[in-house]
Amino acid sequence: MQSAFQIDRKDNVATALEELAPGPVRLLGEAASSETAAVEEIPAGHKLALTAIGPGELVIKYGVVIGQAVREIPRGGWVHLHCIRSLYDERSSHLDVHTGAPKDTKYE
């Protein structure tokens, strides 16, 4: 079974340990439950929502707030730059979702 890792019991996201396909996901680490489900493809190393996260709600990883949702994220959804903004880095909303490369920089 595909798997993800929940670092802290307070986290509302888990990290995909491999590329996740829609379907059951085994939770490892400090998880409150042993299983959840992905509702879309999630790249390895990216975050999986353990609960529905509404716009403006906080995203918690490592037991601390790492960002804020900018749109509705369903339980089991992909949590990344397209749906959250970092509360640590103002430029996070200007990074490419797949590569992390800045989109607001032009080289001449």
N, C-alpha and C positions, 0 to 999 in steps of 0.2 A: 504494500500500500504506500502511496506517496505520503510525504511527511513535511511538517513545519515545526518550528521551535518557538515556544512562548518563553521569553526570558524571565518575566516576572508575573506573578498571579494578577497584578493590577493592570497589565497590558491589555489593550483592546485590539492589538495586532499580533501576528506571529510571523516569523521569517520563513519563507519557503526554502527548504533544504535542497530542492531540485525544482525543475520546471513543473508547475502544477497544471493539470488538466481539470476541467469541471468534474466534480465527483468527490468521494470521501477522502479526507486528509487526516492522518494520524498526527496528534499533537504530542510533542515531546517537551521536556523541560518543566517549568513551573505551571504547567497547564492545569486549569480547574476541571477540565474534562479531557477524555482521552481521544476524542474525535470531533471533527467539524467537517464542513464541505466547502470546496471552492465552487464558485458559480461562473467563473471565467478562467481563461488561461492566465497564469501568473508566472513571470520569469523567476528562475532560481535567484535567491538572495533578496527578492522583493517581499513586500509585506502583504499579508492576507488579513482582511478584517474579521475579527472574531465576533463582533456585534455589528449591527447597523450603526453607522456614524452619520449624523445629520450635518448639514451645512453649519459651520460655526462651531461645531463640537470639537473637542480636543482629541488628538491622536496620542496614545500613550504607549511607549516602548521603553524598556529598561526600568519600568516603574516611574518614569518621568514623562512630562509632556514634550513631544518632539515636533508637533505641528498642529495645524487646524484644518479641518475639512473645508473645502470651498464649494463642494457639492455633495449630494447624497451618495453615500457609499453603502452598498448592500452588505449584509453579513455574507462572508465568503468572497467578497470582491477584492480586486487589486487595489492596493493603497500605494500610491506613488505620486510623482510630481504633477500628474494631470488632475488629481482630485484633492490634494492637500497643499498647503503652503507651510514652509518651514517657519518656525518662530525664532530661529537662530540665524538664518541667512536670507536677507531680503531678495537676493538674486535667484532663489530657488524657483520662482515662477517663470524665470526666463531660460530655464535649462530644457534641452530636448528630453522628452520622456524616455526614450530608449537608450540614448548614448550618454546623457548627462552633460553634453556639450552646450556652452552658452549660445543662445539664439539672439542675444542683444548686442553682440560684438561683431563689428564689420572690419575686415582687414583690407587695406588698399594697396 
